[in-house]
Amino acid sequence: MSASLAELSGQVVRLTEELLRAAPLDERHLFVMGVSTSEVAGKRIGTAGSDEIARAVWEGARQVQKRYRYHLAFQCCEHLNRALVVERKTAEAFALTPVTAVPVPRAGGAMAAYAFRHFQEGVLVESIQADAGLDIGDTLIGMHIKPVAVPVRPSKQQVGKAHVTMAKTRPKLIGGARAVYVLED
């Protein structure tokens, strides 16, 4: 991997670890990533997909995921209705129903296509309710985040040339004036 691609991978590692400090995840959790490799390269989303950039992001994402053991999902582009690539074991663990399509760079996006080919056994699912997410290039991952999403401000707001947003989730606060949210000792 070239120095600049290694740098992209390192940026993904740093941002993901930053998010995990705000939202600790483990094998019980889903983490969603939306990635426009075109935006990372400084181009308009959907115009310049890159397998090399996808590989750099993949390597950074998997490095952290293997350490914390959460489940990882990569969002496809709108040509596959923002379906998600997950490992079959993730689909089974979260009772997600696989759908039939194979993401390719021009219909699904370079990142989702790369993930589909490189997961142990990649499958496509229509939707998830992730516990946290990293959006590289304004790919609109919000539809796959549990309510209530809470923004996490990254120390660096870009990967390559792509804008980055991050979110964690928390349970809804329900009740009224007499509701209690923390059990007192």
GROMACS elastic network, one bead per residue, 0.5 to 0.9 nm:
[ bonds ]
;  ai    aj funct       b0    kb
    1     4     6  0.81016   500
    1     5     6  0.59003   500
    1     6     6  0.59588   500
    1    52     6  0.84688   500
    1    55     6  0.89960   500
    1    56     6  0.77272   500
    2     5     6  0.52091   500
    2     6     6  0.60281   500
    2     7     6  0.84849   500
    3     7     6  0.60473   500
    3     8     6  0.86909   500
    4     8     6  0.63147   500
    4     9     6  0.87191   500
    4   160     6  0.87866   500
    5     8     6  0.50071   500
    5     9     6  0.63098   500
    5    10     6  0.86009   500
    5    52     6  0.75832   500
    5    53     6  0.66584   500
    5    55     6  0.85360   500
    5    56     6  0.56167   500
    5    57     6  0.85013   500
    6     9     6  0.50513   500
    6    10     6  0.61753   500
    6    11     6  0.86591   500
    6    56     6  0.65182   500
    6    60     6  0.87393   500
    7    11     6  0.61665   500
    7    12     6  0.87251   500
    7    56     6  0.84230   500
    7   160     6  0.85764   500
    8    11     6  0.50436   500
    8    12     6  0.64021   500
    8    13     6  0.87456   500
    8    40     6  0.87537   500
    8    53     6  0.77700   500
    8    56     6  0.61946   500
    8    57     6  0.66710   500
    8    60     6  0.80074   500
    8   159     6  0.63186   500
    8   160     6  0.62832   500
    9    12     6  0.52039   500
    9    13     6  0.63604   500
    9    14     6  0.87988   500
    9    53     6  0.86620   500
    9    55     6  0.84604   500
    9    57     6  0.51885   500
    9    58     6  0.76329   500
    9    59     6  0.62672   500
    9    61     6  0.77395   500
    9   159     6  0.88930   500
   10    14     6  0.61680   500
   10    15     6  0.86074   500
   10    56     6  0.85711   500
   10    57     6  0.86011   500
   10    59     6  0.89976   500
   10    60     6  0.61829   500
   11    14     6  0.51517   500
   11    15     6  0.61207   500
   11    16     6  0.84402   500
   11    57     6  0.86471   500
   11    60     6  0.77721   500
   11   156     6  0.86016   500
   11   158     6  0.84205   500
   11   159     6  0.61673   500
   11   160     6  0.83176   500
   12    15     6  0.52723   500
   12    16     6  0.59585   500
   12    17     6  0.84567   500
   12    56     6  0.86404   500
   12    57     6  0.63052   500
   12    58     6  0.87918   500
   12    59     6  0.87883   500
   12    60     6  0.53796   500
   12    61     6  0.63535   500
   12   159     6  0.70900   500
   13    16     6  0.52463   500
   13    17     6  0.60923   500
   13    18     6  0.85336   500
   13    57     6  0.86795   500
   13    59     6  0.87930   500
   13    60     6  0.50148   500
   13    61     6  0.63335   500
   13    62     6  0.88433   500
   13    63     6  0.73235   500
   13    64     6  0.63152   500
   14    17     6  0.52289   500
   14    18     6  0.61279   500
   14    19     6  0.87116   500
   14    60     6  0.87195   500
   15    19     6  0.62373   500
   15    20     6  0.86184   500
   15   134     6  0.82213   500
   15   154     6  0.67018   500
   15   155     6  0.78918   500
   15   156     6  0.76652   500
   15   159     6  0.89291   500
   15   166     6  0.86440   500
   16    19     6  0.50899   500
   16    20     6  0.61640   500
   16    21     6  0.87263   500
   16    60     6  0.86930   500
   16    61     6  0.74599   500
   16    64     6  0.72520   500
   16   133     6  0.88063   500
   16   134     6  0.73233   500
   16   166     6  0.88400   500
   17    21     6  0.62868   500
   17    22     6  0.88689   500
   17    64     6  0.72378   500
   18    21     6  0.52770   500
   18    22     6  0.68490   500
   18    23     6  0.88376   500
   18   152     6  0.88788   500
   18   154     6  0.71763   500
   18   155     6  0.81923   500
   19    22     6  0.52275   500
   19    23     6  0.60770   500
   19    24     6  0.80397   500
   19   132     6  0.80773   500
   19   133     6  0.83307   500
   19   134     6  0.81659   500
   19   152     6  0.68254   500
   19   153     6  0.85978   500
   19   154     6  0.76705   500
   19   166     6  0.70354   500
   19   167     6  0.76518   500
   19   168     6  0.75761   500
   20    25     6  0.65128   500
   20   132     6  0.85987   500
   20   168     6  0.87513   500
   21    24     6  0.58752   500
   22   152     6  0.73647   500
   22   168     6  0.74617   500
   23   131     6  0.83210   500
   23   132     6  0.72482   500
   23   167     6  0.87543   500
   23   168     6  0.59137   500
   23   169     6  0.78430   500
   24    68     6  0.87266   500
   25    28     6  0.74127   500
   25    29     6  0.58218   500
   25    30     6  0.80182   500
   25    31     6  0.82284   500
   25    68     6  0.68113   500
   25    69     6  0.79430   500
   25    70     6  0.60000   500
   25   131     6  0.80194   500
   25   132     6  0.83949   500
   26    29     6  0.57071   500
   26    30     6  0.85149   500
   26    65     6  0.89127   500
   26    68     6  0.54966   500
   26    69     6  0.53354   500
   26    71     6  0.80074   500
   27    30     6  0.80454   500
   27    68     6  0.74173   500
   27    71     6  0.64166   500
   28    69     6  0.85808   500
   28    70     6  0.65292   500
   28    71     6  0.77630   500
   28    93     6  0.89359   500
   29    69     6  0.86792   500
   29    70     6  0.53055   500
   29    71     6  0.61044   500
   29    72     6  0.87317   500
   29   130     6  0.72152   500
   29   131     6  0.60672   500
   29   132     6  0.83872   500
   30    70     6  0.60139   500
   30    72     6  0.59667   500
   30    73     6  0.72357   500
   30    90     6  0.85964   500
   30    94     6  0.88702   500
   30   128     6  0.82656   500
   30   129     6  0.75349   500
   30   131     6  0.54722   500
   30   132     6  0.69861   500
   30   133     6  0.85465   500
   31    65     6  0.89733   500
   31    70     6  0.68185   500
   31    71     6  0.60144   500
   31    72     6  0.50024   500
   31    73     6  0.61754   500
   31    74     6  0.87137   500
   31   130     6  0.54915   500
   31   131     6  0.60096   500
   31   132     6  0.51104   500
   31   133     6  0.53634   500
   31   134     6  0.79420   500
   31   145     6  0.87873   500
   32    71     6  0.84960   500
   32    72     6  0.59805   500
   32    74     6  0.58833   500
   32    75     6  0.70497   500
   32    84     6  0.85397   500
   32   128     6  0.85690   500
   32   129     6  0.88119   500
   32   130     6  0.60341   500
   32   131     6  0.80280   500
   32   132     6  0.64874   500
   32   134     6  0.64829   500
   32   135     6  0.82012   500
   32   141     6  0.73856   500
   32   144     6  0.73226   500
   32   145     6  0.77531   500
   33    61     6  0.87952   500
   33    72     6  0.75953   500
   33    73     6  0.61620   500
   33    75     6  0.61503   500
   33   132     6  0.88758   500
   33   133     6  0.56327   500
   33   135     6  0.57187   500
   33   136     6  0.75982   500
   33   141     6  0.72653   500
   34    73     6  0.85860   500
   34    74     6  0.58899   500
   34    76     6  0.74006   500
   34    77     6  0.84878   500
   34   111     6  0.82353   500
   34   112     6  0.86030   500
   34   133     6  0.80031   500
   34   134     6  0.65582   500
   34   136     6  0.59538   500
   34   137     6  0.76575   500
   34   138     6  0.78451   500
   34   139     6  0.55484   500
   34   140     6  0.72719   500
   34   141     6  0.59630   500
   35    38     6  0.87202   500
   35    39     6  0.83068   500
   35    40     6  0.82407   500
   35    54     6  0.82167   500
   35    57     6  0.83622   500
   35    74     6  0.77305   500
   35    75     6  0.74759   500
   35    76     6  0.85061   500
   35    77     6  0.89430   500
   35   109     6  0.84717   500
   35   110     6  0.86113   500
   35   111     6  0.62588   500
   35   112     6  0.82356   500
   35   134     6  0.83627   500
   35   135     6  0.61687   500
   35   137     6  0.59830   500
   35   138     6  0.79338   500
   35   139     6  0.64686   500
   35   162     6  0.89275   500
   36    39     6  0.52622   500
   36    40     6  0.64203   500
   36    41     6  0.87739   500
   36    44     6  0.88904   500
   36    45     6  0.59859   500
   36    46     6  0.71495   500
   36    49     6  0.74479   500
   36    54     6  0.87443   500
   36    77     6  0.85184   500
   36   109     6  0.75001   500
   36   110     6  0.77935   500
   36   111     6  0.71950   500
   36   135     6  0.86573   500
   36   136     6  0.62514   500
   36   137     6  0.51273   500
   36   138     6  0.76699   500
   36   139     6  0.66665   500
   36   162     6  0.77249   500
   37    41     6  0.63026   500
   37    42     6  0.87545   500
   37    43     6  0.86079   500
   37    45     6  0.77403   500
   37    46     6  0.82409   500
   37    48     6  0.72683   500
   37    49     6  0.53423   500
   37    50     6  0.57433   500
   37    51     6  0.81354   500
   37    52     6  0.88831   500
   37    53     6  0.59496   500
   37    54     6  0.63287   500
   37    57     6  0.87980   500
   37   109     6  0.81983   500
   37   110     6  0.67436   500
   37   111     6  0.67908   500
   37   136     6  0.83264   500
   37   137     6  0.77615   500
   37   162     6  0.83121   500
   38    41     6  0.51541   500
   38    42     6  0.64341   500
   38    43     6  0.50666   500
   38    44     6  0.61175   500
   38    45     6  0.52924   500
   38    46     6  0.61553   500
   38    47     6  0.60991   500
   38    50     6  0.68412   500
   38    53     6  0.87306   500
   38   110     6  0.87377   500
   38   137     6  0.81636   500
   38   162     6  0.83245   500
   39    43     6  0.50128   500
   39    44     6  0.57453   500
   39    45     6  0.53885   500
   39    46     6  0.81736   500
   39    47     6  0.87310   500
   39    48     6  0.81683   500
   39    49     6  0.86987   500
   39   136     6  0.79348   500
   39   137     6  0.53393   500
   39   138     6  0.85426   500
   39   159     6  0.89572   500
   39   160     6  0.80408   500
   39   161     6  0.62545   500
   39   163     6  0.78852   500
   40    43     6  0.73938   500
   40    45     6  0.89534   500
   40    53     6  0.76809   500
   40   136     6  0.75405   500
   40   137     6  0.67350   500
   40   158     6  0.82555   500
   40   159     6  0.61243   500
   40   163     6  0.81343   500
   41    44     6  0.88249   500
   41    48     6  0.77880   500
   41    49     6  0.86124   500
   41    50     6  0.82834   500
   41    53     6  0.79915   500
   41   160     6  0.64410   500
   41   161     6  0.60266   500
   41   162     6  0.74203   500
   42    45     6  0.88947   500
   42   160     6  0.75128   500
   42   162     6  0.66996   500
   43    46     6  0.83594   500
   43    47     6  0.67521   500
   43    48     6  0.64906   500
   43   161     6  0.84326   500
   43   162     6  0.88394   500
   44    47     6  0.57839   500
   44    48     6  0.75237   500
   45    48     6  0.74930   500
   45    49     6  0.83577   500
   45   137     6  0.73428   500
   45   138     6  0.85467   500
   45   139     6  0.82897   500
   46    49     6  0.65677   500
   46    77     6  0.81150   500
   46   105     6  0.89450   500
   46   106     6  0.78256   500
   46   109     6  0.73133   500
   47   106     6  0.89091   500
   48   110     6  0.89967   500
   49    53     6  0.82590   500
   49    54     6  0.83800   500
   49   105     6  0.64282   500
   49   106     6  0.79431   500
   49   109     6  0.68226   500
   49   110     6  0.52688   500
   49   111     6  0.80933   500
   50    53     6  0.53295   500
   50    54     6  0.61855   500
   50    55     6  0.86286   500
   50   105     6  0.81649   500
   50   110     6  0.59698   500
   50   111     6  0.80058   500
   51    55     6  0.60932   500
   51    56     6  0.87057   500
   51   105     6  0.83341   500
   51   110     6  0.59562   500
   51   111     6  0.73353   500
   51   113     6  0.86633   500
   51   114     6  0.68797   500
   52    55     6  0.50770   500
   52    56     6  0.63715   500
   52    57     6  0.87871   500
   53    56     6  0.50496   500
   53    57     6  0.62375   500
   53    58     6  0.84325   500
   53   110     6  0.85949   500
   53   111     6  0.81354   500
   54    57     6  0.51941   500
   54    58     6  0.59251   500
   54    59     6  0.85522   500
   54   110     6  0.63178   500
   54   112     6  0.83599   500
   54   113     6  0.87549   500
   54   114     6  0.63747   500
   54   115     6  0.82302   500
   55    59     6  0.60709   500
   55    60     6  0.86510   500
   55   111     6  0.79135   500
   55   114     6  0.70798   500
   55   115     6  0.86561   500
   56    59     6  0.52660   500
   56    60     6  0.64092   500
   56    61     6  0.86538   500
   57    60     6  0.52341   500
   57    61     6  0.60249   500
   57    62     6  0.84871   500
   57   111     6  0.81025   500
   58    61     6  0.50874   500
   58    62     6  0.59151   500
   58    63     6  0.83461   500
   58   111     6  0.78656   500
   58   114     6  0.79682   500
   58   115     6  0.71796   500
   58   118     6  0.88951   500
   59    62     6  0.52735   500
   59    63     6  0.59985   500
   59    64     6  0.88395   500
   60    63     6  0.52112   500
   60    64     6  0.66749   500
   60    65     6  0.87147   500
   61    64     6  0.56212   500
   61    65     6  0.61500   500
   61    66     6  0.87055   500
   61    72     6  0.84429   500
   62    66     6  0.58875   500
   62    67     6  0.85186   500
   62    72     6  0.83441   500
   63    66     6  0.55766   500
   63    67     6  0.67352   500
   64    67     6  0.52379   500
   64    68     6  0.64136   500
   64    69     6  0.82618   500
   65    68     6  0.52822   500
   65    69     6  0.53423   500
   65    70     6  0.59793   500
   65    71     6  0.73719   500
   65    72     6  0.72080   500
   66    69     6  0.51361   500
   66    70     6  0.77816   500
   67    70     6  0.86534   500
   69    72     6  0.89253   500
   71    86     6  0.79833   500
   71    87     6  0.82915   500
   71    90     6  0.63260   500
   72    85     6  0.85240   500
   72    86     6  0.64646   500
   72    87     6  0.79741   500
   72    90     6  0.80593   500
   73    84     6  0.60259   500
   73    85     6  0.55164   500
   73    87     6  0.80055   500
   73    90     6  0.87493   500
   73   112     6  0.89679   500
   73   115     6  0.87509   500
   73   128     6  0.85823   500
   73   130     6  0.85546   500
   74    83     6  0.85418   500
   74    84     6  0.53928   500
   74    85     6  0.51328   500
   74    86     6  0.68445   500
   74   111     6  0.73290   500
   74   112     6  0.56811   500
   74   115     6  0.70284   500
   74   116     6  0.87720   500
   75    82     6  0.57295   500
   75    83     6  0.59442   500
   75    85     6  0.64192   500
   75   108     6  0.81771   500
   75   109     6  0.86988   500
   75   111     6  0.82436   500
   75   112     6  0.63096   500
   75   139     6  0.83019   500
   75   141     6  0.72306   500
   75   144     6  0.86417   500
   76    79     6  0.77376   500
   76    80     6  0.62248   500
   76    81     6  0.73321   500
   76    83     6  0.53708   500
   76    84     6  0.56439   500
   76    85     6  0.73059   500
   76   103     6  0.72446   500
   76   107     6  0.80762   500
   76   109     6  0.58634   500
   76   110     6  0.86752   500
   76   111     6  0.77155   500
   76   112     6  0.53650   500
   76   113     6  0.81481   500
   76   139     6  0.89401   500
   77    80     6  0.60106   500
   77    81     6  0.66606   500
   77    82     6  0.50219   500
   77    83     6  0.76451   500
   77   107     6  0.70798   500
   77   109     6  0.56072   500
   77   112     6  0.81380   500
   77   139     6  0.75228   500
   78    83     6  0.81435   500
   78   107     6  0.80934   500
   78   108     6  0.71945   500
   78   109     6  0.88999   500
   79    82     6  0.72640   500
   79   106     6  0.81767   500
   79   107     6  0.52286   500
   79   108     6  0.59438   500
   79   109     6  0.84604   500
   80    83     6  0.58323   500
   80    84     6  0.88365   500
   80   101     6  0.80586   500
   80   103     6  0.75383   500
   80   107     6  0.63623   500
   80   108     6  0.54966   500
   80   109     6  0.89768   500
   80   126     6  0.89338   500
   81   108     6  0.84741   500
   81   126     6  0.78259   500
   82   108     6  0.76975   500
   82   126     6  0.74478   500
   82   127     6  0.80222   500
   82   140     6  0.89396   500
   82   141     6  0.84116   500
   82   143     6  0.88920   500
   83    99     6  0.87876   500
   83   108     6  0.81728   500
   83   124     6  0.65416   500
   83   125     6  0.57264   500
   83   127     6  0.60347   500
   83   128     6  0.88653   500
   84   112     6  0.75515   500
   84   123     6  0.81798   500
   84   124     6  0.54460   500
   84   125     6  0.53079   500
   84   126     6  0.62328   500
   84   127     6  0.65816   500
   84   128     6  0.78509   500
   85   103     6  0.83808   500
   85   112     6  0.62697   500
   85   113     6  0.84141   500
   85   115     6  0.67968   500
   85   116     6  0.60200   500
   85   119     6  0.87568   500
   85   122     6  0.62989   500
   85   123     6  0.56488   500
   85   125     6  0.65281   500
   86    89     6  0.81780   500
   86    90     6  0.62072   500
   86    91     6  0.66838   500
   86   115     6  0.80873   500
   86   116     6  0.75981   500
   86   119     6  0.75680   500
   86   121     6  0.82174   500
   86   122     6  0.55803   500
   86   123     6  0.55881   500
   86   124     6  0.63447   500
   86   125     6  0.73543   500
   87    90     6  0.51783   500
   87    91     6  0.65166   500
   87    92     6  0.87893   500
   87   116     6  0.82975   500
   87   119     6  0.60196   500
   87   120     6  0.65034   500
   87   121     6  0.53457   500
   87   123     6  0.59101   500
   87   124     6  0.84685   500
   88    91     6  0.50351   500
   88    92     6  0.62370   500
   88    93     6  0.85845   500
   88    98     6  0.83311   500
   88   119     6  0.89220   500
   88   120     6  0.81080   500
   88   121     6  0.56510   500
   88   122     6  0.59403   500
   88   123     6  0.57559   500
   88   124     6  0.87037   500
   89    92     6  0.50524   500
   89    93     6  0.60039   500
   89    94     6  0.86336   500
   89   121     6  0.80390   500
   90    94     6  0.61390   500
   90    95     6  0.82239   500
   90    96     6  0.78958   500
   91    94     6  0.54639   500
   91    95     6  0.57261   500
   91    97     6  0.66970   500
   91    98     6  0.71502   500
   91   123     6  0.78349   500
   91   124     6  0.87470   500
   91   125     6  0.76004   500
   92    95     6  0.50484   500
   92    96     6  0.63106   500
   92    97     6  0.81234   500
   93    96     6  0.78413   500
   94   128     6  0.87175   500
   96   125     6  0.65253   500
   96   126     6  0.82928   500
   96   127     6  0.79482   500
   96   128     6  0.75243   500
   97   124     6  0.84697   500
   97   125     6  0.59911   500
   97   126     6  0.76803   500
   97   127     6  0.89696   500
   98   123     6  0.62108   500
   98   124     6  0.54241   500
   98   126     6  0.73954   500
   99   123     6  0.76608   500
   99   124     6  0.55966   500
   99   125     6  0.54430   500
   99   126     6  0.67862   500
  100   123     6  0.83253   500
  100   124     6  0.69274   500
  100   125     6  0.84428   500
  101   123     6  0.86120   500
  101   124     6  0.68684   500
  102   107     6  0.85594   500
  102   108     6  0.79399   500
  102   113     6  0.75579   500
  102   116     6  0.76661   500
  102   123     6  0.82983   500
  102   124     6  0.75115   500
  103   106     6  0.81692   500
  103   107     6  0.58965   500
  103   109     6  0.68208   500
  103   110     6  0.82463   500
  103   112     6  0.62095   500
  103   114     6  0.85300   500
  103   116     6  0.70722   500
  103   124     6  0.82690   500
  104   107     6  0.52363   500
  104   108     6  0.54517   500
  104   109     6  0.60871   500
  104   110     6  0.65851   500
  104   111     6  0.89219   500
  104   112     6  0.74760   500
  104   114     6  0.81319   500
  104   116     6  0.88627   500
  105   108     6  0.59344   500
  105   111     6  0.76118   500
  105   112     6  0.77831   500
  105   113     6  0.58987   500
  105   114     6  0.83448   500
  106   109     6  0.57975   500
  106   110     6  0.74483   500
  107   110     6  0.86096   500
  107   113     6  0.86502   500
  108   111     6  0.80811   500
  108   112     6  0.60291   500
  108   113     6  0.65108   500
  109   112     6  0.55028   500
  109   113     6  0.60579   500
  109   114     6  0.85437   500
  110   113     6  0.51156   500
  110   114     6  0.60420   500
  110   115     6  0.86234   500
  111   114     6  0.51145   500
  111   115     6  0.61858   500
  111   116     6  0.85940   500
  112   115     6  0.50532   500
  112   116     6  0.60378   500
  112   117     6  0.86347   500
  113   116     6  0.51593   500
  113   117     6  0.63806   500
  113   118     6  0.87233   500
  114   117     6  0.52818   500
  114   118     6  0.61596   500
  114   119     6  0.85689   500
  115   118     6  0.50593   500
  115   119     6  0.57259   500
  115   122     6  0.72762   500
  116   119     6  0.58363   500
  116   120     6  0.87999   500
  116   121     6  0.77152   500
  116   123     6  0.67952   500
  116   124     6  0.80181   500
  117   120     6  0.83808   500
  117   121     6  0.81490   500
  117   122     6  0.68085   500
  118   121     6  0.78722   500
  118   122     6  0.73918   500
  119   122     6  0.50829   500
  119   123     6  0.87470   500
  125   128     6  0.77434   500
  127   143     6  0.81573   500
  127   144     6  0.62934   500
  128   143     6  0.84535   500
  128   144     6  0.52911   500
  128   145     6  0.73917   500
  128   146     6  0.83656   500
  129   132     6  0.89945   500
  129   143     6  0.81360   500
  129   144     6  0.50884   500
  129   147     6  0.83045   500
  130   133     6  0.70185   500
  130   144     6  0.59103   500
  130   146     6  0.56255   500
  130   168     6  0.87553   500
  130   169     6  0.82533   500
  131   145     6  0.62924   500
  131   146     6  0.61128   500
  131   149     6  0.85253   500
  131   167     6  0.85017   500
  131   168     6  0.61120   500
  131   169     6  0.55359   500
  131   170     6  0.81071   500
  132   145     6  0.65956   500
  132   146     6  0.80908   500
  132   149     6  0.80606   500
  132   150     6  0.89739   500
  132   166     6  0.76096   500
  132   167     6  0.54733   500
  132   169     6  0.60838   500
  133   141     6  0.73319   500
  133   142     6  0.83735   500
  133   144     6  0.85679   500
  133   145     6  0.71294   500
  133   165     6  0.83917   500
  133   166     6  0.57045   500
  133   167     6  0.54024   500
  133   168     6  0.66099   500
  134   141     6  0.79635   500
  134   164     6  0.72377   500
  134   165     6  0.61466   500
  134   167     6  0.67978   500
  135   138     6  0.60091   500
  135   139     6  0.62343   500
  135   140     6  0.70873   500
  135   141     6  0.63922   500
  135   142     6  0.89346   500
  135   163     6  0.81236   500
  135   164     6  0.55906   500
  135   165     6  0.52203   500
  135   166     6  0.61401   500
  135   167     6  0.86462   500
  136   139     6  0.68738   500
  136   158     6  0.76067   500
  136   159     6  0.67814   500
  136   162     6  0.59764   500
  136   163     6  0.59821   500
  136   165     6  0.68243   500
  136   166     6  0.87533   500
  137   140     6  0.86589   500
  137   158     6  0.84116   500
  137   159     6  0.82871   500
  137   161     6  0.83411   500
  137   163     6  0.50379   500
  137   164     6  0.61430   500
  137   165     6  0.83899   500
  138   141     6  0.80907   500
  138   162     6  0.78531   500
  138   163     6  0.64930   500
  138   164     6  0.69457   500
  138   165     6  0.74512   500
  139   142     6  0.89141   500
  140   143     6  0.71853   500
  140   144     6  0.88449   500
  141   144     6  0.56094   500
  141   145     6  0.69681   500
  142   145     6  0.52651   500
  142   146     6  0.83847   500
  142   149     6  0.80345   500
  142   167     6  0.86427   500
  143   146     6  0.82460   500
  145   148     6  0.80825   500
  145   149     6  0.66189   500
  145   167     6  0.81759   500
  145   168     6  0.81845   500
  145   169     6  0.74202   500
  146   149     6  0.64113   500
  146   168     6  0.87273   500
  146   169     6  0.62849   500
  146   170     6  0.81128   500
  146   171     6  0.85804   500
  147   150     6  0.87840   500
  147   169     6  0.66108   500
  147   170     6  0.73135   500
  147   171     6  0.72576   500
  147   172     6  0.70927   500
  148   168     6  0.84089   500
  148   169     6  0.53716   500
  148   170     6  0.55375   500
  148   171     6  0.63166   500
  148   172     6  0.60330   500
  149   167     6  0.60772   500
  149   168     6  0.57652   500
  149   170     6  0.67638   500
  150   166     6  0.85593   500
  150   167     6  0.53682   500
  150   168     6  0.52496   500
  150   169     6  0.55088   500
  150   170     6  0.72867   500
  151   165     6  0.76661   500
  151   166     6  0.59879   500
  151   168     6  0.64778   500
  151   169     6  0.84765   500
  152   165     6  0.75452   500
  152   166     6  0.52777   500
  152   167     6  0.51476   500
  152   168     6  0.67175   500
  153   156     6  0.85658   500
  153   157     6  0.81237   500
  153   165     6  0.72714   500
  153   166     6  0.67511   500
  153   167     6  0.82620   500
  154   157     6  0.58298   500
  154   158     6  0.88295   500
  154   164     6  0.77339   500
  154   165     6  0.72669   500
  154   166     6  0.70593   500
  156   159     6  0.80539   500
  156   164     6  0.81013   500
  157   162     6  0.82299   500
  157   163     6  0.58396   500
  157   164     6  0.50877   500
  157   165     6  0.72183   500
  158   161     6  0.59877   500
  158   162     6  0.52267   500
  158   164     6  0.51941   500
  158   165     6  0.87027   500
  159   162     6  0.53103   500
  159   163     6  0.67994   500
  159   164     6  0.67872   500
  160   163     6  0.84714   500
  170   173     6  0.87303   500
  173   179     6  0.88682   500
  173   181     6  0.74958   500
  174   179     6  0.74147   500
  174   181     6  0.87571   500
  175   178     6  0.72861   500
  175   179     6  0.51373   500
  175   180     6  0.82643   500
  176   179     6  0.53732   500
  176   180     6  0.89536   500
  177   180     6  0.86844   500
  180   183     6  0.73857   500
